[in-house]
Amino acid sequence: MEASKTVLRCLAVRVLSSPYPEFVLAGRLAYDSALPYAVYLGVAEVYPFAGGEPPVCWTFGRDLLDRGRRAPAGEGDVLVAPGADGLVLIELRGSAGSAVLGVPGAQVGDFLDETFALVPAGTETDHLDLDACLAQLLV
């Protein structure tokens, strides 16, 4: 099994559900080829994730992010949809409440292009190290 590779993209995240119209956080999309079905979105008040509170992170499907940038997708805790002004809207729901985030669609597209170049759609299982996962479970 080859070593995993990552794709990172820093971006501005607008908190659209905030009463403050221009509330923007530092954001980072991340992808690890060792976990090929998932993407990670981290947001923090301080850029680039240094000092202050640690980033808050969500994990959800790469395919959800890809489908949602073109048409509304998802159910449950994470919903993704195209928005106005070239934004991709990501709605996050939890027991403490919900938030609607707006991220630049062009940057999301570039990020996804890189992830699909690294691990093409349909080949995700080729990148899973199931033996290592099973070994960890059996320890």
N, C-alpha and C positions, 0 to 999 in steps of 0.2 A: 504494500500500500504506500503510495507516495505521500510526502508531507503535505499537510493541509496548507492552503493559501487563503489569504483574506483580501477583501475589497472594502475600503473605507471611503466614505464621502461625508465631509463636513458641510453643513448647510444651516441656513437661518430657518427657524421654526416659528411661525406666527401662531399665537394662541388665539384662535378666532372666537372661542367661547368666553373670553375674558371681557370684563366690563371696560377694560382699557384697550382702545382700538389698535394701538401699535405695540402690543406686548409681544416681544420677540425673544426667543431663547436660542442658545447655541445648541445645535443638533448634530447628530452623527448617525448615519446609516452604516451598518456593518454586516458583512457576510463572511462566513467561514466555510470553505469547501468540505470540511470534515462533518459539518452539519448542513447538508446541501438543501434541505427543504426550508430552512428558516432564514429570516433577516432580523436584525436587531435595530431598534430605534432608541437612541439615548438622547435625553434632553437635559440641559443644565443651565443655570443662570450665568455661569462664568465660562467664557471661551478661552482656551480650548480645554475644558474639563479639568481645570487646575484651580485649587483653592475652593473655598466655599463648600456648599453641600455637594455630595457626590451626585452624578447624573442619575436620573430615573430612567430605567430601561424597560422596553417592551419587546417581546419576541413574538413574531407571527410569521405566517407563510409567505415565502417569496412569490408564489403564484397568486396569493391574495393581493399583494402590492402591485403585481403586474396587471392582473385583471382589473383591479380597482382604479388604476390610473386612466382607464378607457371607459369604464361603465361602473355604476355602483356594485360593490361586491362585499361579501362577508355577512356574518350574523354573529350575535353574541357579543364578546368583549371588544372586537376590533372590526370596524367598518372602514372601507376605503372607497373614495369616489372622486371623479374629476370635479374640479371647482372652477370658479371664475378666475380670470387674470393668470391663467397658466398654472394654478396651484393644484396639487393633489391634496385632498382632504382626508385626514385620518382621524376617525372618532374612536376614542379609547374609553371604555366603560369599566367601572369597577365598583366595589362596595362603597368606596369613599366618594363616588361621584363619577362624572364624565368630563371629557375635554375634547374639543374639536381643534385639531392642529392643521395648519396649512403649510405644506412644504413645496418648494419650487419643482414643478413638473419636469422641467428640462433636466434638472440634476437627478431626479428620481429615475428618469429614462436612461441617463448616462450610467448611473449606478447599476441599474438592472442589465444594461448591455454588457457591462464588465462581468457581472455575475454569470450571465448566460454564456459568455465567451469562456469563462473558467469552467463552468459546469453546465453544459447544454441541457435544456428541458428534456426530460425523459431519461436522462442518464444519472440522475441523483443517486440511485441505489448502487451504482458502480463506485461511488465515492464514500460510501458508508463502511466503516470498519466494524462489522457486526461481531467479529471474534473478540475484539478489544472491549466492546460494550458488554458482551456476554461475560467475559472474564471479570469485569468490574462488578457485575451483579452477583457473581458467584463467590466473591471474596468474603 
